[in-house]
């Protein structure tokens, strides 16, 4: 037997190994996520309406285009719209999922994207948009402002800080 005695007992393990239940997102975060879904839905709707009125949009750009130039403009617009829709929709969907989980980086990226959306919306308001696309653009801009406000409310910040 040793002069030092036995090993000390292990520390108590109360609660050790128990799954931590994640906190329920506050209403401001839930509203923010719903705003993101609304923005994505408006982008889908705007893309569909743009593709449906593509001939009018190409005509408004210039009537002196040759047939080949018109076809190239239509094809470029269709491909560009679909690629942008897939990238935009995918990115915003991922960001909404992570925002709901309380990821601060998602809130920051959404803030930057919403601010850029506001700036680009203001710049393109003077263009030759059909009335329905103009209304969609204005609603999107209002949603961007609401998104920023709800994401940065105190209860949103507390929730994100606790995750």
N, C-alpha and C positions, 0 to 999 in steps of 0.2 A: 504494500500500500504506500502511496505517495504521501509526503508531508504536506502537500498542498490541498488535499481534499478533492472532492468531486467537482465536476464541471458545473457551472451555474445553470439553473433551468432556463429554457428558452423563453423569450418574451411572450406575453399573451398575444394570441392571434385573433382577436375579436374582429370580425368583419373581413378578415383576410380571405381573398379569393372570391369575394362576393362581386357580382357584376354591378357596375355603377350605372344607374338609370340616367340616361341623358336628360337634361332639363328640357322642358317643353318650350319651343320658341315663343317669345312674346307676340302679341297681336301686331306690333309694328313690323316684325320680321316676316310674319305670315302675310301681311299686306304687301310688303316689298316683293316677296316671291310671287304673289298673285299679279302684281304690277308687271313683273318680268314676263309672266305668261301672257298677259294682255299685250305687251309690246311685241312679243314673238308672233302672236296671232295677227296683230295689225301688219307686221312685216310680211307675213304670208299672204294676207288679203291684198296688201299693196302690190306685192309681186304678181299675184294673179291678175289684178286689174291692169297693171302695167303691161303684162303680156297680152291681155285681151285688147288693149288700146294701142298696141305697138305701132300700127300703121299711122295712126294720128300723130303719135309722138315723133316718128321718123319724118312725117310730112312737116311738122312744125319746126324741125331742125333746119330743113332746107329743101326747097322744091326743085332746085337745080341739080339734084343728084341723078346720076345715071341709074339704070336698072340694076347694074352690078353693084354699084355703091349702096343702093337701097337694100339689096339682099344682104350685103356684107354688114350693114348697120343693123339690120334685123337679127341676123345670126349672132353677131357680137352681143347685142342686147339680151337675147335669149340666154346664151351661154353665161354671160356675166351675171344676169339676174338669178339663174339657178345656182351657180357656184356661190354667189354672195348669200343667197338664202340658206344654203346648206351650212356654210361657215358661220353665219350669224346665228341661225337657229341652234346649231350644235353648241356653239360657245356660250350663248346666253342660257341654254338649258343646263349645261354643266355648272355655270356660275350660280344659277338659282338653287341647284341642289346643294352646293357647298355653302351658300349663304344661309340656307335653312339649317345646316349643321353648325353654323356659327363660325365659319372661316372668315377671318378678317381680310385676308388677301382677296377673297371673292367680293367683299363689300368695296374694297378699294378699286378693283378692276371694273366693277359695275359702275362705280362713281365716275371713273375716267371715261368709260364708254358712254354713259348717259350725258356727261358734259360735252363730249365730242358730238354726240347726236344732236344736242341742242345747238351747238355752233353750226354744224352742217345743215341742220334744219333751217336756221335763220338765213344762212347763205343761199340756200336753194329755194326759199320762199318766193323770190322774185322771178323764178323761171316760168316756163310755159306749161305748168302742170294742169291737167284736167281738174275740175272742181272737186271731184270725189277724192282724188289723190292729195289735193291740198288739204282737205278736211282731215284725212288720215294723218298727214304730216303734222298738222296742228295738234291733233289728239295725242300723237306720239310724243311731241314736245312737252305737252302737259304731263304725260305719264313719266317722262324723264325727270321733270322737276319733282313730282310726287315721290318717285323712287328715291331720289337723293334725300329728300326730307325724311321719309320713313326709315331709311337705312341708318341715318345718323341721329335718330331720336335717342334720348338717354336710355330708355329700356332696351333698345337695340344694342347700344354700346355695352351695357351691363351684361347682356346675354352673350355677346361675342367675347367679352373679356373673361367670362366664366367658362368658356369652352376650352 
